[in-house]
Amino acid sequence: MSKSEVKIYHGAIVCKETKIRGDVTIGSMTIVHPCATIIADAGPIVIGDGNIIEEQVVIINRLPENSQNKDDISTLRIGNNNVFEVGCIVETSSIGDNNVLECKSYIGPGIKLGVGCVIGAGCRLTLPETLPDNTLVYGKNCIRKIISDKPPNQNLQREFLTKVLPNYHHLKKSKTAIMQIAPQ
């Protein structure tokens, strides 16, 4: 990929220690903790508004393992108000809104999350599938269950992090509606 551009919308908090490479857009009110990694090698990554991306999270858009074809380039789209907990890895192309990926979970290529899904701690989804809205995946066997309750609202956590992170970390700040950062 030749183009390398990072766009951070006004209101987003992105720590300088975050590793970002490629064509990445980070939406308003999204919080990216230090030591997170976002790599757009096979196409752009578009992260919506109000997401929380914690430490050691890896979000990567890469060509399929056996592909040399440049036509396989696609955009990895992440919706709004998702939570990516410590150490989770995301290699999928589509995540809807209001999902929670718990600590050390893994979402492989070909997995598509709908709205309101919860992927339990340590669960690994590797075979291509589309999870219906409000799916809970849990346990060592990745048991699936449709839940009636939606994942909890993360507004209080987002407000807390908005106040605390700038006190302890240097931020990539936006001076206008969109900030563009040189390639890293």
C-alpha positions in Angstrom: 0.0 0.0 0.0 1.5 3.3 -1.1 -0.8 5.8 0.5 -0.2 6.4 4.2 -2.6 8.9 5.9 -4.1 9.1 9.4 -7.2 11.2 9.9 -8.3 11.9 13.5 -11.6 13.7 13.9 -12.1 16.4 16.4 -12.9 15.1 19.9 -11.0 11.8 19.5 -8.3 11.1 22.0 -5.3 9.2 20.5 -2.2 8.6 22.6 1.1 9.3 20.9 2.3 5.8 21.9 -0.3 4.3 19.6 1.2 2.6 16.6 -0.7 3.6 13.5 0.3 2.7 9.9 -1.6 3.2 6.6 -4.8 4.9 5.7 -6.6 5.1 9.0 -9.6 7.3 10.0 -10.5 7.6 13.7 -13.9 9.0 14.4 -15.0 11.7 16.9 -15.1 10.8 20.6 -13.1 7.6 19.9 -10.4 6.9 22.5 -7.2 5.0 21.6 -5.1 4.0 24.6 -1.3 3.8 24.4 0.3 0.7 23.0 -2.6 -0.1 20.7 -1.7 -1.0 17.1 -3.7 -0.1 14.1 -2.3 -1.3 10.7 -3.9 -0.7 7.4 -1.7 -2.7 5.0 -4.3 -4.1 2.6 -6.8 -1.2 2.5 -8.2 1.6 4.7 -9.4 1.2 8.2 -12.4 3.4 9.1 -13.2 3.6 12.9 -16.5 5.2 13.8 -17.4 7.5 16.6 -17.3 6.8 20.4 -15.2 3.6 20.3 -12.8 2.6 23.1 -9.6 0.9 22.0 -7.6 -0.3 25.0 -3.9 -1.2 25.5 -2.3 -3.9 23.4 -5.3 -4.1 21.0 -4.3 -4.9 17.4 -6.6 -3.9 14.6 -5.2 -5.0 11.3 -6.4 -5.0 7.7 -4.1 -7.2 5.6 -4.4 -9.3 2.4 -5.6 -12.8 2.8 -2.7 -15.2 3.7 -2.5 -16.8 0.2 -3.3 -13.8 -1.8 -1.0 -11.8 -4.0 -3.9 -10.1 -5.8 -4.1 -6.3 -5.3 -7.8 -6.5 -6.1 -8.4 -8.2 -2.7 -8.0 -4.7 -1.1 -11.0 -3.8 1.0 -11.9 -1.4 3.8 -12.1 -2.6 7.4 -15.1 -0.8 8.8 -15.7 -0.5 12.5 -19.0 1.1 13.6 -19.8 3.3 16.6 -19.6 2.7 20.4 -17.6 -0.5 20.4 -15.2 -1.5 23.1 -12.0 -3.4 22.4 -10.6 -4.6 25.7 -6.9 -5.2 26.5 -5.1 -7.5 24.1 -7.8 -8.4 21.6 -6.9 -8.9 18.0 -9.2 -7.9 15.1 -8.6 -9.0 11.5 -12.1 -8.9 10.2 -13.6 -6.6 7.6 -16.8 -5.5 9.3 -17.9 -4.7 12.9 -21.2 -3.1 13.5 -22.2 -0.9 16.5 -22.2 -1.4 20.3 -20.1 -4.6 20.3 -17.7 -5.6 23.1 -14.6 -7.7 22.4 -13.4 -8.8 25.8 -9.7 -9.3 26.9 -7.5 -11.4 24.5 -10.4 -12.3 22.2 -9.6 -12.9 18.5 -11.7 -12.1 15.5 -10.2 -13.5 12.3 -10.7 -12.7 8.7 -14.1 -13.4 7.3 -16.0 -12.9 10.6 -18.6 -10.2 10.5 -20.2 -8.8 13.7 -23.6 -7.3 13.7 -24.9 -5.0 16.5 -24.7 -5.6 20.2 -22.4 -8.7 20.1 -20.2 -9.7 23.0 -17.1 -11.8 22.3 -16.0 -13.3 25.6 -12.5 -13.2 27.1 -10.0 -15.4 25.3 -12.6 -16.6 22.6 -11.1 -17.1 19.2 -13.3 -16.9 16.1 -11.4 -18.2 13.1 -13.9 -19.6 10.6 -15.7 -17.2 8.3 -19.2 -16.4 9.6 -21.7 -13.6 10.2 -22.8 -13.3 13.8 -26.4 -12.2 14.2 -27.2 -9.1 16.3 -27.0 -9.6 20.1 -24.9 -12.7 19.9 -22.9 -13.7 23.0 -19.8 -15.9 22.4 -18.3 -17.4 25.6 -16.3 -20.2 27.1 -13.4 -22.3 25.8 -15.6 -23.8 23.1 -16.9 -20.4 21.9 -20.5 -21.3 22.7 -23.0 -18.9 20.9 -26.2 -17.6 22.4 -28.6 -14.8 21.4 -29.0 -12.4 24.4 -31.9 -10.1 25.1 -29.9 -7.5 26.9 -27.7 -5.1 25.0 -24.1 -4.5 26.1 -23.9 -1.8 28.7 -23.5 1.9 27.6 -19.9 3.0 27.9 -20.5 6.8 28.2 -19.2 6.9 31.8 -16.0 5.1 31.0 -15.5 7.3 27.9 -16.0 10.5 30.0 -13.6 9.2 32.7 -10.9 8.4 30.1 -11.4 11.7 28.3 -10.5 13.5 31.6 -7.7 11.1 32.8 -5.7 10.1 29.7 -4.5 13.6 28.9 -3.1 13.9 32.4 -0.8 10.9 32.0 -0.1 10.6 28.2 0.9 12.8 25.3 -1.9 13.0 22.7 -2.1 13.3 19.0 -4.3 16.4 19.0 -6.5 17.8 16.3 -6.3 21.5 15.7 -9.1 21.5 13.2 -12.0 19.2 12.4 -9.6 16.6 11.0 -5.9 16.2 11.8 -3.6 14.5 9.3 -0.5 12.8 10.7 2.6 12.0 8.7 3.4 8.3 8.1 5.1 6.5 11.0 
